[in-house]
Amino acid sequence: MIHIHLAAALDGAGWHPAAWCDPAAQPSRLFAAGYWAGLVTEAERGRLDFVTFEDALGPQSSRFDGPDDRVDQVRGRLDAVLLAARLAPLTSRIGLIPTTSTTHTEPFHVAIGIASLDYVSRGRAGWRPQISSRAADAAHFGRRTFPVLSREDIGTPAAKAFVSELFGEAADAVEVVRRLWDSWEDDAEIRDVSTGRFIDRDKLHYIDFEGPHFNVRGPSITPRPPQGQPLITALAHDVEPYEFAARGADVVYVTPRSRTETAMIVGRVRNAEAAVGRVGEPLKIFADLVVLLDETASVAAERKEMLDQLDGAELTSDAEIFTGTAGELADLLLDWRASGLDGFRLRPGVLPYDLTGITHGLVPELQDRGAFRREYEAVTLRGLLGLPRPAGRYPATS
Amino acid sequence: MPVKQVHLAAHFPGVNNTTVWSDPRSGSQIDFGSFVSLAQTAERGRFDFLFLAEGLRLRELKGGIHDLDVVGRPESLTVLSALAGVTTHLGLAATVNSTFNEPYEVARRLATLDHLSGGRAAWNVVTSYDAFTGENFRRGGFLDEADRYTRAAEFLQVARLLWDSWSADDIPADPVTGRFVRRGAGEFHHEGRHFDVSGRFNTPRGPQGHPVIIQAGDSAEGREFAASDADVIFSRHSRLEDGRAFYKDVKGRLAKYGRRPEDLKILPAVTYVLGDTEEEAAERAVEIRRAQVSPQTAITYVEGIWGRDLSAYDPNGPLPDIEPDLGEGVSKGRAQFRGDRGAIARKWRAQAEERGLSIRELVIEVTGRQTFVGTARTVADQIDEFVQSDAADGFVFVPHLTPGGLDDLVDHVVPLLQEKGVFRSDYAGSTLRAHLGLDAPHPGPAAMPRAGEVAS
């Protein structure tokens, strides 16, 4: 059987807003390196392909835009790129994928940050570009004024145009980052004592990107990273983000609610690839699921019920919420996978409890069915996903 | 009077012409292993901190990328965060430009490094204004040279506002009461000439409250910025008398900001060469100077002053007989050569003629004087003398080799300083502020008047 790919999405105390109150949570350690080291080494013990780190340039909020002043949920985050880098020397095989903003963060800084993450992890870096549409976050920078949107505004022509512009800018940011990663040829460093030259400057390239939001000259200050191109991943719920992913990403995370919907979404992603004229490797498609795992389905359901009560509302999510046993989850993953998925990004309801449920429960279950790796088969993140190390885009000089 | 304690920092060798890459012992300047090795050596030597420089555009010469020095480096904060995982006490200092960044992001990245290192973060605040570097960023060359320090000062002011928007006890995270966070944690509001920002900072206060702030400018503005705002100032004054004058000047500026002399540490950047005898050290020093100034580097250096292509000249021959072109110059992305190039050229000619120096010999003579050359004993004595006579509070050592360039300093000089009782034998604290003997900054909004907060 073809192996499925598995990733864990790490955020705070877990994806249930009341997770931090769970007796298994460690709420006072959420900003300590040791907490995250425990999570990532556990994910690596489970042979997961990668972990992702959420981030945003504003506090978490239950409101669509602006802070909500709730004091009973986790608020505050660490910079995801630095968090991933902190964990790199403590691990050796698992991929590390931080989120950054394409709206406020300079593409040049992202390019050198992710390239550096690739160096410190020796080829295990990825990147999840994300737009920042909140007006409250834009005010943290004071450079642009955004409209304050509510959930009801989604789908209005004005909101659509605004979000479209952010995706256009995001696509440009991805293009700039990819060009910067390629702006040094792999063998640019020559250390030629006879001519006194450290580099062959003909093997460094100006990227000369020009777009409506920024121009970037290049080359990068950082040599081409170990993977050549670190893995780019994007979360997408609609045609526009599918096309954004199809243009610039290697992996797309989608949010189907059923096997049938999975097939439909996979079809839309493939259409998006055709629409933007994607060439080369097709997108790897991962489905996102929030998971709460226990020994029996009823215990898992009761646990979710208890957390919902603590939070004062039933858990809602853009992704399907699964409660049940590891065996039942394995059934579901293999069933949905048949509709054209390459893997899953699981969002543990409570950390570290549901991550351990994945590594100690789901993983052995899938391994027993011949559907998941027992040992890592590659030393880079691209390698784990079966992607080759790409040649640089600039014509090689002889 | 008790003896002053020496503070030691290490600069990772990199993109500069101190670094000798042609030596067979010279390792990679980009592989993480080199950073781990140098950091662990510095920590073995009980150094206060490791320092990484930054340059956001590759330097150019005669319309192409400058190719004679080491080129290529990682993003400093990312590497330092990784190093936090393989060290336990060493301070981790990043250079981050205040012109091509925004306070919200820089403040949260430094607070993050402070959390992830258990209180070991430092920020070397640098400024630039050049449109050349700006070509890699959204706003290009938007800043006048005159504004670079006003922007830097306001940038730091906003960063401090953001760090102070959380207090140390803002996260009770108590499942019994159901309170994770203090209401209003992270609120901030700032309106100024360069920044108009408000909202919620989303990274809780780090263990040090504020990272250690470093400033490296030598101009009057730079000294004033350090006196008002920095915890450490780097300098280039590595002669005893110059050092004492600088020290007196800078420390004298602190009182008007309500600060004590010990609140700002003065650390000149220095090089060193050791030998078993003075003669051996001196011979090694000459060899290193020749390796640092290759024939091609010598020509390039003179081209920087002459503003002309001099590739046809023999580096082992005399200086060019043609006059310098005093137009826009051939070098981009470096700060030097902003003085009177004509005057420099005349001075060099006189110097070369008087002593019969070739181009290469002259460049060796006029660039990068080595600071400490001698046996471990004489170098330790000189370091101590500098510090005890108030020419410095310590030094930033700039090794010429990656990654082994600190080895003999740590193995031979540090033990002598420890013997003298002027350098720690073990770390007494766990934070960089503790190593440097700096007070904690004020504790944050709960204890302070909340000036400038948004009315709600």
Interface residues (C-beta under 8 A of the other chain):
Chain A: W20 C21 D22 P23 A25 P27 S28 L30 F31 A32 A33 A37 A56 L57 G58 P59 Q60 P67 D69 V71 D72 Q73 V74 R75 G76 R77 L78 D79 V81 L82 L83 A85 R86 L87 A88 P89 L90 H104 T105 E106 F108 H109 I112 G113 A115 S116 L117 Y119 V120 R122 A136 D137 A139 H140 F141 G142 R143 W184 E189 R191 V193 T195 G196 R197 F198 I199 D200 R201 L204 H213 F214 N215 V216 R217 G218 P219 I221 T222 P223 L310
Chain B: W21 S22 I30 D31 F32 V36 G55 L56 R57 L58 G64 I65 D67 L68 D69 V70 V71 G72 R73 P74 E75 L77 T78 V79 S81 A82 A84 G85 V86 F100 N101 E102 Y104 E105 R108 R109 T112 L113 H115 L116 S117 G118 E135 N136 F137 R138 G140 W166 I171 A173 P175 G178 R179 F180 V181 R182 R183 G184 A185 G186 F195 D196 V197 S198 G199 R200 F201 N202 T203 P204 S294 P295 Q296 T297
